[in-house]
Amino acid sequence: MKFEQNLIQGKFLKRLNRFSVLVEVNGKEEKAHLANSGRLRELLVPGYKTMLMPVESASRKTKYDLCLVQTRSRVWVSSDARLPNILFHEAFLSRQLKPFLDFHEIQPEVVWGKSRLDFCLSSSNQLCFAEIKSITLVEDRMGYFPDAPTERGRKHLCELLKIKKEGDRGAVVFIVQREDAGAVQPNDQADPAFGRTLRNVFQQGVEVYAYKCQVNKQGVFIQQEIPVYLDEATF
């Protein structure tokens, strides 16, 4: 996904609330919208370099969207939790996603049971429901999800298992919004129940995939598939 306009450099100062941060732009303090409800403690560090998208709207209280944060190791990370769905959609249409090449149509935001799942992929004889999860937390080249307890995430995994048992495919796809991850695993320290649920549904046929992204000032793009480690003995 290419950014629609040039980004403006800033410096992160502090998080104001769940969806708002304070940044410094050209020596002036400005508020920016944060499209991510995660804790993001590894990113929202005072002094970290940021890239901001100017947004002109009379209905908004902030002049910018926070797009990218550069870590201490100089890795650019996309902080926008809305992007993984866009990236998955684009990669599907460009036939980049090998596990889903049997499917030729994609429908976003599909209601199934009591949940709204991110995508329904369809072929002539089968459906695949896919739930997309954003990862920004990487330590020692390992990406972790989630960074906080997620009851909603566990609910989606259970819905995917029901779908699998009814004869269609169910898949959870982790999108790591940075380049320095070599693999992904559930963050048992933050949410052990999610990890247990993910392993359980995987053992019963729910598919689990992960992709890392190329991230720079021009845009964010799915780069390649990486492994997902689900063996509890590795923790």
C-alpha positions as CSV (number, residue, x, y, z in Angstrom):
1,M,0.0,0.0,0.0
2,K,1.5,3.3,-1.1
3,F,0.9,6.3,1.0
4,E,-1.3,8.8,-0.8
5,Q,0.9,11.8,0.0
6,N,4.3,12.6,1.4
7,L,4.7,12.0,5.1
8,I,6.0,14.6,7.5
9,Q,8.7,13.8,10.1
10,G,8.0,14.3,13.8
11,K,9.1,13.1,17.2
12,F,7.0,11.1,19.6
13,L,6.4,12.8,23.0
14,K,3.6,10.9,24.8
15,R,0.4,9.0,24.5
16,L,-2.6,11.2,25.5
17,N,-5.3,8.5,25.4
18,R,-6.3,5.3,23.6
19,F,-6.4,6.9,20.1
20,S,-4.4,10.1,20.5
21,V,-0.7,11.0,20.9
22,L,1.4,14.1,21.2
23,V,4.2,14.6,18.8
24,E,6.6,17.4,17.9
25,V,6.6,18.7,14.4
26,N,9.0,21.5,13.3
27,G,9.5,22.4,17.0
28,K,5.8,22.6,17.8
29,E,3.7,20.2,19.8
30,E,0.8,18.7,17.8
31,K,-1.8,16.1,18.4
32,A,-2.0,13.1,16.1
33,H,-4.5,10.3,15.7
34,L,-3.3,6.8,16.6
35,A,-5.3,4.1,14.8
36,N,-4.3,1.3,17.2
37,S,-5.8,0.4,20.5
38,G,-2.9,-1.9,21.5
39,R,-0.4,-1.0,24.2
40,L,2.5,-0.4,21.8
41,R,4.9,0.1,24.6
42,E,7.8,-0.9,22.3
43,L,6.9,1.9,19.9
44,L,5.5,4.8,21.9
45,V,8.8,5.8,23.4
46,P,9.5,9.5,24.0
47,G,12.1,10.8,21.5
48,Y,11.4,8.1,18.8
49,K,11.3,9.4,15.3
50,T,7.8,9.3,13.6
51,M,6.3,9.8,10.2
52,L,2.9,11.5,10.1
53,M,0.2,11.8,7.5
54,P,-1.3,15.3,7.3
55,V,-5.1,15.2,7.4
56,E,-7.4,18.1,6.7
57,S,-10.9,17.7,8.1
58,A,-13.1,20.2,9.9
59,S,-14.6,17.3,12.0
60,R,-11.2,16.2,13.4
61,K,-9.4,17.4,16.5
62,T,-6.0,16.2,15.2
63,K,-4.1,17.5,12.1
64,Y,-2.1,14.2,11.6
65,D,-2.3,10.5,11.6
66,L,0.6,8.6,13.2
67,C,1.8,6.3,10.4
68,L,5.3,5.1,11.2
69,V,7.6,4.9,14.2
70,Q,11.4,4.2,14.0
71,T,12.7,2.0,16.8
72,R,16.1,2.4,18.5
73,S,17.5,-0.2,16.1
74,R,16.4,2.1,13.2
75,V,13.6,-0.2,12.1
76,W,10.5,1.5,10.7
77,V,7.2,0.1,12.1
78,S,3.7,0.8,10.9
79,S,1.5,1.7,13.9
80,D,-1.8,1.7,12.0
81,A,-3.8,-1.3,12.9
82,R,-6.2,-0.7,9.9
83,L,-3.5,-1.5,7.4
84,P,-3.2,-5.3,7.7
85,N,-6.6,-5.8,6.2
86,I,-5.8,-3.5,3.3
87,L,-2.5,-5.3,2.8
88,F,-4.1,-8.7,2.8
89,H,-6.7,-7.6,0.3
90,E,-4.1,-6.1,-2.0
91,A,-1.9,-9.2,-1.8
92,F,-4.8,-11.5,-2.5
93,L,-5.8,-9.6,-5.6
94,S,-2.2,-9.6,-6.9
95,R,-2.0,-13.4,-6.3
96,Q,0.8,-13.1,-3.7
97,L,-0.7,-15.4,-1.1
98,K,0.2,-18.9,-1.9
99,P,-2.1,-20.6,0.6
100,F,-5.1,-18.9,-1.0
101,L,-4.4,-19.3,-4.7
102,D,-7.4,-21.6,-5.1
103,F,-9.8,-18.7,-4.3
104,H,-10.7,-16.0,-6.8
105,E,-13.2,-13.8,-5.1
106,I,-12.8,-11.8,-1.8
107,Q,-15.5,-10.2,0.3
108,P,-14.6,-8.1,3.4
109,E,-16.4,-7.7,6.7
110,V,-18.6,-10.9,6.5
111,V,-21.0,-11.8,9.3
112,W,-20.8,-15.4,10.4
113,G,-22.7,-16.6,13.5
114,K,-22.4,-13.9,16.1
115,S,-19.1,-12.5,14.7
116,R,-18.0,-10.2,11.9
117,L,-14.9,-11.8,10.3
118,D,-12.5,-9.9,8.2
119,F,-12.7,-11.7,4.8
120,C,-14.6,-14.5,3.0
121,L,-12.7,-16.0,0.1
122,S,-14.6,-18.1,-2.4
123,S,-13.9,-20.5,-5.2
124,S,-16.3,-22.6,-7.3
125,N,-16.7,-25.2,-4.6
126,Q,-15.4,-23.8,-1.3
127,L,-15.2,-20.9,1.1
128,C,-12.4,-19.7,3.3
129,F,-13.0,-17.3,6.2
130,A,-9.9,-15.3,7.2
131,E,-9.3,-13.3,10.2
132,I,-6.3,-10.8,10.0
133,K,-4.2,-9.9,13.1
134,S,-1.7,-7.0,13.3
135,I,1.7,-7.5,14.9
136,T,4.0,-4.6,15.9
137,L,5.8,-6.3,18.8
138,V,9.1,-8.0,17.8
139,E,11.8,-9.1,20.2
140,D,14.9,-10.9,19.0
141,R,13.4,-11.4,15.6
142,M,10.3,-13.0,17.0
143,G,6.9,-11.4,16.5
144,Y,4.3,-11.7,19.3
145,F,0.5,-11.4,19.3
146,P,-1.3,-10.1,21.2
147,D,0.4,-7.3,23.3
148,A,-2.7,-7.3,25.6
149,P,-5.5,-9.7,26.5
150,T,-8.0,-10.0,23.6
151,E,-11.3,-11.7,24.3
152,R,-12.5,-10.7,20.9
153,G,-9.5,-12.4,19.3
154,R,-10.2,-15.7,21.1
155,K,-13.9,-15.5,20.0
156,H,-12.8,-15.2,16.4
157,L,-10.6,-18.3,16.7
158,C,-13.5,-20.3,18.0
159,E,-15.7,-19.1,15.1
160,L,-13.0,-20.2,12.6
161,L,-13.1,-23.7,14.2
162,K,-16.8,-23.9,13.8
163,I,-16.4,-23.0,10.2
164,K,-13.8,-25.7,9.7
165,K,-16.1,-28.3,11.3
166,E,-18.9,-27.3,8.9
167,G,-16.7,-28.1,5.9
168,D,-15.2,-24.8,4.9
169,R,-11.7,-23.4,5.5
170,G,-10.8,-21.1,8.4
171,A,-7.6,-19.2,8.6
172,V,-5.9,-16.7,11.0
173,V,-3.3,-14.5,9.3
174,F,-0.8,-12.5,11.3
175,I,0.6,-9.5,9.5
176,V,3.9,-8.2,11.0
177,Q,4.1,-4.5,10.2
178,R,7.9,-4.4,10.2
179,E,10.8,-6.1,8.4
180,D,12.8,-7.5,11.3
181,A,10.7,-10.6,12.2
182,G,11.9,-14.1,11.3
183,A,8.9,-15.9,12.9
184,V,5.7,-15.4,14.9
185,Q,4.4,-17.0,18.1
186,P,1.5,-16.3,20.5
187,N,2.3,-14.0,23.3
188,D,1.6,-16.3,26.3
189,Q,2.9,-13.8,28.7
190,A,0.3,-11.2,27.7
191,D,-2.6,-13.5,27.1
192,P,-2.1,-17.2,27.8
193,A,-5.7,-18.0,27.0
194,F,-5.3,-16.7,23.4
195,G,-2.2,-19.0,23.0
196,R,-4.1,-22.0,24.3
197,T,-7.0,-21.3,22.0
198,L,-4.8,-20.8,19.0
199,R,-3.0,-24.1,19.5
200,N,-6.3,-25.9,20.1
201,V,-8.0,-24.7,16.9
202,F,-4.8,-25.3,14.9
203,Q,-4.7,-28.9,16.0
204,Q,-8.3,-29.2,14.8
205,G,-7.6,-27.8,11.3
206,V,-7.8,-24.0,11.5
207,E,-4.9,-22.7,9.3
208,V,-2.4,-20.3,10.8
209,Y,-0.1,-18.1,8.6
210,A,2.2,-15.1,9.1
211,Y,3.7,-12.5,6.8
212,K,6.2,-9.8,7.4
213,C,6.1,-6.4,5.7
214,Q,8.5,-4.0,3.9
215,V,8.0,-0.7,5.6
216,N,9.4,2.7,4.5
217,K,8.3,6.3,3.9
218,Q,6.7,5.4,0.6
219,G,4.4,2.7,1.9
220,V,3.8,-0.7,3.5
221,F,3.9,-3.9,1.5
222,I,3.6,-7.6,2.4
223,Q,7.1,-9.0,1.8
224,Q,7.2,-12.7,2.5
225,E,5.6,-15.5,4.5
226,I,7.4,-16.4,7.8
227,P,6.9,-19.4,10.2
228,V,4.4,-19.5,13.1
229,Y,5.8,-21.4,16.1
230,L,3.0,-23.1,18.1
231,D,5.0,-25.8,20.0
232,E,4.7,-24.9,23.7
233,A,8.0,-26.6,24.4
234,T,9.7,-23.6,22.7
235,F,8.5,-21.1,25.4
